[in-house]
Amino acid sequence: MTRVYIGLGSNIERDANVRGGISELKKHFGDLVISSVYESPAYGFEGDNFYNLVAGFDTELSVEDLTVALRDIEYAFGRKSNAIRFSSRTLDLDLLLYDDLIRHDEKFDLPRADIMRYTFTLCPLAEIAGEKRHPETGRSFADLWQSFDKSNQDLWPVEFQVSTR
């Protein structure tokens, strides 16, 4: 089994799409470890605020098959295959970590560079996998979060009840 961490985000009908995304992940992969839900402004474009969280689970799927499964879930929630990268979205599922795999090529960015760029990725990841070490830096996610420059990216927790089973 491989431990993976997925970033979930939505800024269109956020409550329904985040709940639906979690439900679909549970249906496909079983029990999840889920972070708190955080709200942040849209970065890179003008748009409504996002809800973001991170989910961890174990899978037997290859990294390629997992990526296809995640895209299929996004499409089921109305995401378009030709969507502009920095735009509003119903559901965004980003593979952040696939165990300790390091792979940066035309198909994969693992570990995902967004971990080191955005509060809305690193904070929830550190919350549920703080002791885990970044495959490239060797530093724990808790340590990375503690030293992260949070001064130019707003992020705040929101009341959002989710079931992990």
Secondary structure, DSSP 8 states (H G I E B T S, - for coil): -EEEEEEEEESSSHHHHHHHHHHHHHHHH-S-EE--EEEE--SSS----EEEEEEEEEE-S-HHHHHHHHHHHHHHTT--TT--SSS--S-EEEEEEETT--EESSS-EES-GGGGT-HHHHHHHHHHHTTSB-TTT--BHHHHHHHS--TTS--EEE-------
